[in-house]
Amino acid sequence: MSVLSRLPQKLSSPFALLGDEAKLAFRSQPSGISKLASTRNIAENDAYWDQYTVLFDSASDVFSLISPQDIRRALVEAPENVATLIRVITSRLFNLVSDHTFPSAPTKSVTSFATSLINGGATERNTTKEVLNCIRVLQRVFPVIFELESEPSVFEKEVLWKKDVVEGQNHSEQTEQIPQFVIEDDDEDEESGTHAADPSPTPTPKQTTTLPSIAERLLSCLIDLLFCCGFTLPAKLQVDHYKINYVIWEKGVGSTADLGSTQAQDANKTEVLRLVLVLLSRQIYTPPSSLFTSPSLYTLHFVQQSQRRDVLTILCSLLNTAMNSSQPSNTTVIGGVAGRLPYNHLVFKGEDPRANLVSISFQVLCALLDFQSGSARDAPTAEVQVSTPALKTNAFRYFLAKVHRTGDFAFIVDGVFGILEQQMASVNNMLPGSRRSVPYIVDTIVLFWKMIELNKKFRGYLLEQEKSMGILAYLLCYFLETKDKPEQHGLCRMLSYIIQTLSAEHAFGLRLTFPIKSAYIPAKWNVGGATADFMINAVYSIIATTSGSLNSMYPALIIALSNSAPYFKALNVNSATRLLQLFSSFANPTFLLADEGHPRLLFFMLEIFNSVIAHHPSENPNLIYALLRAHRTFEDLGTFTLARGLRDVRRIQRAKEEQPHAIDTKGKSRAAEEEYDQPHQEKQRMLERENALGISSREQSVDSLTEVRVVPRDPSQQEATGNVEEIPSSHPLMSPTIDQATFSGFPTAVSEKARGKMPERRSMSLDTDNSLDRATATAVGRNGFVPTQEWVTSWQQGLPLDSAMLVISELMPKIQELQALHKSNPTGAVLDYLGRISLKHILPIPPPLNPRRFIWSESSIVWLSSLIWGEIYVRGMTPLGIWNSTSVRLFYVKHTQSQPRQLTETVSSVVGGLLGRGGTESPGLLRQRSERS
């Protein structure tokens, strides 16, 4: 009977296992969350605060039982309670981490639970659960506090950043330690004293100590938790009573040891990193205009005040965790054979701690490497328009730039390549939807860009490897797959800049002549030939099939071809045709006069031809022959006037209007189908339609490119030459490009004999004042732009046409003779002849190569930050909704209407519902896209 008398008198259903009653009471009873706003000045030692650390069992409990509106109401009606909540939760977190009972033992067995039930229902204290609940509550509260003001509010400064000054000895929490390892041996930083506490001598004779703020202590505590044995690291790593051990989580950069990890430890790492990410997200509540003047204090402290040991260990741990995700693993929920089965993601819908950890590691890593606000901006160098990170500005960017071991480079290249390979396998599969798309593909591409941007040695190593062309192929293929999805246009823009960055390297150009492995390219995009052929055809497909929706990305893609052109060799007929089709499209008056920035694309196309003519004319007979056949286009550009261009526009319009209604209807239906056809099919139909309309070859592709326009920017934001981030809007084309134009000096170097063969270049018009021309000019311009003769003259006189015109005048008579002599096979005879020609006697010595590199500007930094944080915001919408219902200022959030479900999405929902498991959302179904500024 004594045993029975010790049983609890009341048992919550079922047997107090779930605690649902307490959770419901927290939401509905006056003593729960509502008390935070209804009762003023709750004391710090009040028992009310205990439920915030012991009640919840998961992160979803916290985010469902505490809403942003609850915190907002408390901030308005009882702000002192929110301040007390933060102080109490952080204080308990600090105390728990240093408590000898933390981390608590793993989950108890059924026998121990029965023992606790007999002992009156009381269970042993679970310090691990309390720590996790402290972290989760802070994850919920901080975003609501951050949204109060774009700059740190008075509340935020008083509660989180206020430093107390006390009398007594200096009990500093952090002591200087010898770093366990360094990434770069030759840089013993002279800034070693950077991390020392700021000396704050006071005029009073009493000895005082400035205690760190709550925010500083919290960041330090979170770093410790990331390397806590038994919590985020294996317990076997603990030495004596020192449970904090700063070791790299996984093998890879800086470590050859794989420590091993359980699912519980991975889940704990994810919880801690999520709070770190929430603190870093203070940046998204700052408008773009204030991003550089109002930096996030949390991120600034993290990248500048963290000890070298902490920075290196965190950087390597996050990087290795992210890169190891491409390796097969059997430790996940869906592992082994089941992980390779088709449609496994539709059946196994449970949470995967490993996948969650990889995603959050990518996000934190990208956010840290991207941060350049305030004093974290890269330091300028002696080289014009180039800045590099320093230890004092952003230690994470600095140490990433210092990675130098070949083994580390190989590890990163293999990781990026493996992730891109997984993504392309999920997109191009015989069974549609049978493999899940890689959720962190955008983060992978951002990290890859940061690596080639910051680390010159890595960039050089990458381009020496065969896999570099595989990565290029995957990036271009992914571009082709996503170009028609508006929500992915930010990613497409980033891909265009990455390709331009790579194309500026000499080693990249040398790689273009090698054949590309068919395994890298899906069959529908494989055109055969060398890497250069694939690159040209991919760029053509992107431009010819997007009808201007990606107009801001066209300059970067054409510049990439221009940078690579000096290395083009043995281009096949298809590639040569594509280049001339792009040139003819850009030279069409309807496109050329539509926007002030359009002549710039024509300029870059001419540079491509000039580079091939100057360096490898005999090795590219197909391109030279295509250029000769399009001689009329070059000649017309040399004498182009506004009046003639407007007449051509009117003639094209009349030809379209005079077509029978049936042909017009048929043409529209065909245009609607272009999106779903292969590029060569779309182009063939385009040419057939233009021939039916009587449009000359000089006007090819006008239908597909009429709507292309480069969005003009404010003149004050115009960048220097080579920066495709800013499209010039008021300066003439020749002004920003003439200094770097490869062949701009040719007119002074051409011989008198060669000059005599060239037709006179002119761009004058005396009949542009009539009302018809003015009306046509107004109609042809886009966004209010009206072309004038002065504007035409400004760019027409700067077009580098001289080299092409010299080749045409030199070779056309000889080609016509060959065609007359070899009527049976004139093309073969011409190509044989062009393969043996030498143009050195008519062309001057080409100047040194001067590729156009991507140059960062403030606007491009803001754009990339908004892209990264927009992706993090969208991914955070489910399952927790970390930043939902908060006033984000860095970018705009557009809530799209729900679209009809696709087959795989329907199957996913049905199967997940039958199994009673909550699954991740389908990108096209539930995700709300952010419009990046």
Secondary structure, 3 states (H helix, E strand, C coil): CHHHHCCCCCCCCCCCCCCHHHHHHHHHCCCCCCHHHHCCCCCCCCHHHHHHHHCCCCHHHHHHHCCHHHHHHHHHHCHHHHHHHHHHHHHHHHHHHHCCCCCCCCCCCHHHHHHHHHCCCCCCCCHHHHHHHHHHHHHHHHHHHHCCCCCCCHHHHHHHCCCCEEECCCCCCCCCCCCCCCCCCCCCCCCHHHHCCCCCCCCCCCCEEECCCHHHHHHHHHHHHCCEECCCECHHHCECCECECCCCCCCECCECCCCCCCHHHHHHHHHHHHHHHHHHHHHHHCCHHHCCCCCCHHHHHHHHCCCHHHHHHHHHHHHHHHHHHHCCCCCCCCCCCHHHCCCHHHHCCCCCHHHHHHHHHHHHHHHHHHCCCHHHCCEECCCCCCEECCCCCCHHHHHHHCCCCHHHHHHHHHHHHHHHHHHHHHHCCCCCCCCCCCCCHHHHHHHHHHHHHHCHHHHHHHHHCCHHHHHHHHHHHHHHHHCCCHHHHHHHHHHHHHHHHHHCCHHHHHHCCCECCHHHCCHHHCCCCEHHHHHHHHHHHHHHCCCCCCHHHHHHHHHHHHHHHHHCCCCCHHHHHHHHHHHHHHHCHHHHCCCCCHHHHHHHHHHHHHHHHHHCCCCCHHHHHHHHHCHHHHHHHHCCCHHHHHHHHHHHHHHHHCCCHHHHHHHHHHHHHHHHCCHHHHHHHHHHHHHHCCCCHHHCCHHHHCCCCCCCCCHHHCCCCCCCCCCCCCCCCHHHHCCCCCCCCHHHHCCHHHHHHCCCCCCCCCCCCCHHHHHHHHHHCCCCCCCCHHHHHHHHCCCCCHHHHHHHHHHHHHHHHHHHHCCCCHHHHHHHHHCCCCCCCCCCCCCCCCCCCCCCCHHHHHHHHHHHHHHHHHHCCCCCCCCCCCCCCCCEECCCCCCCCCHHHHHHHHHHHHHCCCCCCCCCCCCCCEECC
